[in-house]
Structures are given as structure tokens and as C-alpha cells.
Amino acid sequence: MRILALIGCLIVLSGCTGLVLAEGASIVATDKGLEDHLVSLASGKDCSGVRRETGRTYCEEDEANPAPTLYCYRTLANVTCYHEPDPHRGRQINLSDGNRNAPTNP
């Protein structure tokens, strides 16, 4: 809130040039522009144009949930995936780690 008050004072005291300086200072200090602060306050979300410019969603809460971790193993003529590592305690090679050419049983 102190930053917003300081930015507001800068805008009032210095006119249009102050607005540009305040916008730059806000982005450097918080990774949010003045408009982003207003949108964040109005929506209750953490929104930032810097996030959007880096290829992510505008608001942090709008990000998709990460994909679940899968552990995949070769079985007879098939690949079987589980949500936990090797639930049957076999000697299978985890195919999810990129080691696809390793032998299945040493």
C-alpha cells in the first residue's frame, strides 16, 4: 500500500512524465504496472502484464493445474503407467525418465 501511495503522489506532483516514471518504478519494484495493480485490487487476483509478456496467463490464479506425475513401465507388449513409482516392486525400468533403451530386466 505504501508503494501505491508513493506512486499516486508522484503522478499528482509531476504530470504526464511522472506517470511514465511511476509506471516504470512500479514495474521494477513489483513486476506490475499501475493498471495491473488496479485489476488485481478489483478482481482479488494476482495479475501482471509482465506475466503475460513471458507467455504465462495474465492472472496467476488462472494458470492450469500441472499435469500429474506418471511413472510408466514396460509390460508384456504394452506400457503401463501409475501415479506412484513401481507399485508392484518389480525390476521394471521407469520409461518416464528418458531411459527408453535400457533393458527391462538386467
Buried (B, 14 or more C-beta within 10 A) or exposed (E): EEBBEBBEEBBEEEEEEBBEBBBEBBBEEBBBBBEBBEBBEEEEBBBBBBBEEEEEBBBEEEEEEEEEEEBBBBEEEEEBEEEEEEEEEEEBBBBBEEEEEEEEEE
